Amino acid sequence: MRSGLKYGKFFGVGIALVALVALALAPRSQPDTTGTLAAPPAATTMPDEATSLSPETVLVTVNGEPITQGDLNQWIDQMMTMQLRQMGAQASQIDPQYLTQWRQMLAADARERLINRTLFQSGVKQFNDKVTDEQIDAQIAEMKALLEDQGMDLTELMAAQQIDEEELRNSTREQLAAVLFVESTEGPVAPTEAEVREYIEANKAELDRPEMVHTSHILFGYEGDVRDPNFKPTDEEKAALLAKAKEVRELAVAPGADFEALAAEHSTDPSVAGNKGDMGFIDREAPFVEPYKEAAFALKVGEISQPVETQFGYHLIKLHERKEAQPATYENSAKMVEVQLRSQNLMKKIEPALEKLRKNAKIEVLVPEEKPAAPAAPAAPAAPATPAPQNQ
């Protein structure tokens, strides 16, 4: 996966920009949307809260708005889940004593985050009514166009993140109100044309668009845990799956065949119910298994591959579209960079805007917080023998 302002990271420029208020000040665990070609996030089992306080206990009030132990517990659970996933670890792999100490350490930061979130939301709320439906429509249309330009679909991304139309519009209203609030004290967040041009010139290597292909697949998967380094399919299973893949390919190449319908009927990829086998756009550096990428880039548009063997089983791959490599210019990159810089500027200005709010806020601590000693970092879990790729 290339770094920069596109693909998975560009999703942060789109949806995360829209959901800025919710995501910037409190972490949020993400559902598993990766499908068979990628490793699922690690399951976590959190330790019990190291407190005797009930979830209803009010810890702090911010201008009369309560922050409860339940609010704090939820924030810590989300933070621990997110960080464990980043480590590629499960809670069961880490010493329970460390998890308890870790939870206690996060509690202090949780209070500050929740206080900041409450303050920020109070500031944003003052500007919600100033955001019009036309502005919301324009913002969503801009995001949709930018995502489509990167080979991504807003509707599919919303489904993957479990965001419906109402939530999207509400988040967009909050984001636009956040901009108005921050600009009311810190000045404009939109970059100038000169700043956009300067950024493009300095980051051409990251903004250049590589060759990309849009594929769908039908997986005839092995039974068992294919991510287990000791897993090995039997010769009989391989032969049976290969024969099945060839049989379905004959159906797929027949005139009038519906590849999506065949994927829904025959694919063992768990994600097929949601994506109908559509794997979206990938480039040659995408973290997909190499045999899949090699076959995908070798296809002609509309062509269906012979069965391709990977660690997961056999795939039939159909190429829908190819986008040739394109060097970055102001004309093809300005809008995307403008959105990125606008988001960065907004994030930078949130802190001073919050400080101004804090000076006039009444923050009352009802339950003092404890400050435990920092625990020693645990050893990282052993990496799997064959790392699995991530879906787009």
C-alpha positions in Angstrom: 0.0 0.0 0.0 1.4 3.3 -1.0 1.5 6.0 1.7 0.2 9.5 1.0 -3.2 11.1 0.3 -5.0 8.2 -1.3 -6.5 4.7 -0.9 -7.0 3.7 2.7 -5.3 6.8 4.0 -7.5 9.0 1.9 -10.5 7.5 3.7 -9.2 9.4 6.7 -9.3 12.6 4.6 -12.9 11.9 3.6 -14.9 10.2 6.3 -12.6 11.2 9.2 -12.9 14.8 8.0 -16.7 14.5 8.1 -16.7 12.7 11.4 -14.0 15.0 12.9 -15.8 15.9 16.0 -16.5 12.3 16.9 -13.1 10.9 15.9 -10.6 13.6 16.8 -11.3 13.7 20.5 -12.2 10.1 21.3 -11.0 6.9 19.6 -13.5 4.6 18.0 -13.1 0.9 17.4 -13.7 -0.1 13.8 -15.7 -3.1 12.6 -14.0 -5.9 10.7 -14.5 -5.1 7.1 -11.4 -6.7 5.6 -12.8 -10.0 4.2 -10.8 -13.1 3.5 -7.8 -11.6 1.8 -6.8 -9.8 5.0 -6.1 -10.6 8.6 -9.0 -9.8 10.9 -8.4 -7.5 13.8 -7.4 -9.3 17.0 -10.2 -10.1 19.4 -9.8 -8.5 22.8 -11.0 -9.4 26.2 -10.6 -6.4 28.5 -9.9 -6.7 32.2 -12.5 -5.6 34.6 -12.5 -1.9 35.4 -10.0 -1.3 38.3 -12.6 0.7 40.2 -15.4 0.2 42.6 -17.4 3.1 41.2 -20.6 2.4 39.4 -21.0 3.5 35.7 -23.5 6.2 36.8 -21.0 7.9 39.2 -20.3 11.5 38.0 -16.6 12.1 38.0 -16.4 15.6 36.6 -18.8 18.3 35.4 -18.0 20.7 32.6 -20.2 23.7 32.7 -22.8 21.5 34.5 -22.4 18.7 31.9 -21.6 15.4 33.7 -18.9 13.0 32.7 -19.5 9.6 34.3 -17.5 6.5 35.2 -19.4 4.8 32.4 -18.2 7.4 29.9 -14.6 6.9 31.0 -14.9 3.1 30.9 -16.2 3.2 27.3 -13.4 5.5 26.2 -10.7 3.3 27.8 -12.2 0.2 26.2 -12.1 1.8 22.8 -8.5 3.1 23.2 -7.2 -0.3 24.4 -9.0 -2.2 21.6 -7.6 0.2 19.0 -4.0 0.0 20.4 -4.1 -3.8 20.7 -5.2 -4.0 17.1 -2.3 -1.8 16.0 0.1 -4.1 17.9 -1.5 -7.1 16.2 -2.1 -8.5 19.7 -4.9 -10.0 21.7 -5.6 -9.1 25.4 -5.1 -12.8 26.2 -1.5 -12.5 25.0 -0.6 -9.8 27.5 0.0 -10.2 31.3 -3.3 -9.4 33.1 -1.5 -7.2 35.6 -0.1 -5.1 32.9 -3.5 -4.7 31.3 -4.9 -3.5 34.7 -2.0 -1.0 35.1 -2.5 0.1 31.5 -6.1 0.7 32.1 -5.3 2.8 35.1 -2.8 4.8 33.1 -5.4 5.5 30.4 -7.9 6.7 33.0 -6.1 10.0 33.6 -5.9 10.7 29.8 -9.5 9.7 29.4 -10.7 12.4 31.7 -8.8 15.1 29.8 -10.0 13.7 26.5 -13.6 13.6 27.7 -13.4 17.1 29.2 -12.0 18.4 25.8 -14.7 16.6 23.9 -17.4 18.1 26.1 -15.9 21.6 25.7 -15.5 21.2 22.0 -19.1 19.9 21.5 -20.4 22.9 23.5 -18.5 25.2 21.1 -19.6 23.4 18.0 -23.2 23.3 19.2 -23.4 27.1 19.0 -22.8 26.9 15.2 -25.0 23.9 14.3 -27.9 26.1 13.2 -25.7 28.1 11.0 -25.0 25.1 8.7 -27.5 24.9 5.9 -28.7 21.7 4.1 -27.2 23.1 0.9 -23.8 23.2 2.6 -24.2 19.6 3.8 -25.1 18.5 0.3 -22.1 20.3 -1.2 -19.7 18.8 1.3 -21.0 15.2 0.7 -20.9 15.7 -3.0 -17.3 16.9 -2.8 -16.3 13.9 -0.7 -18.1 11.5 -3.0 -16.3 13.0 -6.1 -12.9 12.8 -4.4 -13.3 9.2 -3.3 -14.5 8.2 -6.8 -11.4 9.8 -8.2 -9.4 7.4 -6.1 -11.4 4.4 -7.2 -13.5 4.3 -3.9 -17.2 4.4 -3.4 -18.8 6.4 -0.6 -21.8 4.1 -0.3 -19.5 1.1 0.1 -17.3 2.8 2.6 -20.3 3.9 4.6 -21.6 0.3 4.7 -18.1 -0.9 5.8 -18.0 1.6 8.6 -21.7 1.0 9.5 -22.7 4.6 8.8 -26.1 5.4 7.4 -27.3 8.4 5.5 -28.6 10.2 8.6 -25.4 9.7 10.5 -23.4 10.9 7.5 -25.4 14.1 7.3 -25.3 14.7 11.1 -21.5 14.1 11.1 -21.2 16.5 8.1 -23.2 19.1 9.9 -21.0 18.7 13.0 -17.8 19.0 10.9 -19.0 22.1 9.2 -20.1 23.6 12.5 -16.6 22.7 13.9 -15.0 24.6 11.1 -17.2 27.7 11.8 -16.5 27.4 15.6 -12.7 27.1 15.2 -12.6 29.9 12.5 -14.5 32.1 14.9 -11.5 32.3 17.2 -8.5 31.1 15.2 -9.1 32.4 11.7 -9.5 30.6 8.3 -8.6 26.9 8.0 -8.8 26.7 4.2 -5.3 26.8 2.5 -4.4 29.4 0.0 -3.7 28.4 -3.7 0.0 29.1 -3.1 0.0 26.6 -0.2 -1.7 24.0 -2.2 0.8 24.4 -5.1 3.7 24.4 -2.8 2.5 21.1 -1.2 2.0 19.4 -4.5 5.4 20.4 -5.7 7.0 19.1 -2.5 5.1 15.8 -2.5 4.9 14.8 -6.1 6.3 11.3 -5.3 3.5 10.7 -2.9 0.8 12.2 -5.1 1.8 10.5 -8.4 -0.9 8.0 -9.2 0.3 4.5 -9.9 -1.3 2.1 -12.3 -4.4 0.6 -10.7 -6.8 -2.2 -11.4 -10.4 -2.9 -10.2 -11.1 -6.5 -9.7 -13.7 -8.9 -8.3 -13.1 -12.5 -7.3 -14.7 -15.8 -6.4 -12.8 -17.7 -3.7 -12.9 -21.5 -3.4 -11.3 -21.5 0.1 -9.6 -24.2 2.1 -11.2 -25.4 5.2 -9.4 -24.7 8.4 -7.3 -21.8 9.7 -5.2 -20.8 6.7 -3.3 -18.3 8.8 -2.0 -21.0 11.1 1.7 -21.5 10.0 1.2 -25.3 10.3 -1.9 -25.4 8.1 -1.6 -27.5 5.0 -4.5 -28.5 2.8 -4.7 -32.1 1.7 -4.0 -33.0 -1.9 -7.6 -34.3 -2.2 -9.0 -30.9 -1.0 -6.8 -29.0 -3.4 -7.9 -31.2 -6.3 -11.6 -30.9 -5.5 -11.4 -27.1 -5.1 -9.5 -26.7 -8.4 -12.0 -28.8 -10.2 -14.8 -26.7 -8.7 -13.1 -23.4 -9.7 -12.7 -24.6 -13.3 -16.4 -25.7 -13.4 -17.5 -22.3 -12.2 -15.2 -20.5 -14.6 -17.0 -22.2 -17.5 -20.2 -20.7 -16.2 -18.5 -17.3 -15.7 -17.2 -16.9 -19.2 -20.5 -18.0 -20.8 -22.4 -15.2 -22.7 -24.6 -13.2 -20.4 -23.0 -14.7 -17.2 -23.4 -12.6 -14.0 -20.1 -12.7 -12.1 -21.6 -11.1 -9.0 -24.3 -13.7 -8.9 -21.8 -16.5 -9.3 -19.7 -15.0 -6.5 -22.7 -14.8 -4.2 -23.5 -18.4 -4.9 -20.1 -20.0 -4.9 -17.5 -17.8 -3.1 -16.4 -18.8 0.4 -15.0 -15.3 1.1 -17.0 -14.1 4.2 -17.1 -10.6 2.8 -19.0 -11.7 -0.3 -22.4 -11.0 1.2 -21.5 -7.3 1.5 -19.3 -6.7 -1.5 -20.4 -9.5 -4.0 -16.8 -10.3 -4.6 -15.8 -6.7 -5.5 -12.2 -6.0 -4.2 -12.1 -2.4 -5.4 -9.0 -0.8 -6.9 -5.5 -1.9 -6.0 -2.0 -0.9 -7.2 1.1 -3.1 -7.4 2.2 -2.2 -3.9 -1.2 -3.0 -2.3 -0.9 -5.6 0.6 -2.6 -8.4 -1.3 -1.1 -11.8 -1.8 1.3 -11.7 -4.7 -0.3 -14.4 -6.9 -3.6 -12.4 -6.8 -1.9 -9.2 -7.8 0.2 -10.8 -10.6 -2.9 -12.4 -12.1 -5.0 -9.2 -11.8 -2.5 -7.0 -13.5 -2.0 -9.5 -16.3 -5.7 -9.6 -17.2 -7.4 -7.6 -19.9 -10.5 -5.5 -19.1 -13.5 -7.9 -18.9 -11.3 -11.0 -18.8 -11.7 -13.7 -16.2 -8.5 -15.5 -15.0 -7.9 -19.2 -14.8 -8.0 -20.5 -11.2 -5.2 -18.7 -9.2 -3.8 -20.5 -6.2 -3.0 -18.5 -3.0 -2.6 -19.4 0.7 -6.4 -19.0 0.9 -7.4 -21.4 -1.8 -8.2 -20.9 -5.5 -9.5 -17.6 -7.0 -11.3 -16.7 -10.2 -10.4 -13.0 -10.8 -12.3 -10.6 -13.1 -10.8 -7.3 -14.2 -13.4 -4.5 -14.5 -11.2 -1.5 -15.1 -7.6 -0.3 -15.4 -6.3 3.1 -14.6 -2.9 4.1 -16.0 -0.3 5.7 -14.0 -0.6 9.5 -13.9 1.9 12.1 -12.6 0.6 14.6 -10.1 -0.3 18.1 -11.3 -2.1 21.0 -9.8 -5.1 20.3 -12.0 -5.5 16.6 -10.9 -4.4 16.9 -7.3 -5.4 20.4 -6.1 -8.9 19.5 -4.7 -7.6 16.4 -2.8 -4.7 18.4 -1.3 -6.9 21.3 -0.4 -9.2 18.9 1.6 -6.1 17.3 3.3 -4.6 20.7 4.2 -7.9 22.0 5.4 -8.3 19.0 7.7 -4.7 19.5 9.0 -5.2 23.2 9.6 -8.4 22.5 11.5 -6.8 19.9 13.7 -3.9 22.3 14.5 -6.3 25.0 15.5 -8.6 22.9 17.7 -6.2 23.0 20.6 -5.9 26.8 20.9 -9.7 27.0 20.4 -10.1 24.6 23.3 -7.8 26.5 25.5 -9.9 29.6 25.0 -13.0 27.6 26.0 -11.2 26.2 29.1 -10.3 29.6 30.4 -14.0 30.5 30.8 -15.3 27.0 31.6 -16.4 25.8 35.0 -14.8 22.3 35.5 -15.6 20.7 38.8 -13.9 17.5 39.8 -16.2 15.4 42.0 -14.1 12.3 42.2 -10.3 12.8 42.3 -8.3 10.7 39.9 -5.4 8.4 40.8 -2.0 8.6 39.2 -0.5 5.1 39.1 3.1 4.4 38.1 3.7 3.6 34.5 4.0 -0.1 33.8 6.8 -1.7 31.8 5.9 -2.3 28.2 5.0 -5.9 27.4 6.9 -7.9 24.8 5.2 -7.8 21.4 3.5 -11.1 20.4 5.3 -13.3 17.8 4.5 -12.4 14.2 2.6 -15.0 12.1 4.8 -17.0 9.8 2.9 -15.8 6.7 1.5 -12.2 7.2 -1.8 -11.8 5.6 -2.6 -8.8 3.4 -5.2 -6.1 4.0 -8.2 -5.5 1.8 -8.8 -2.2 0.2 
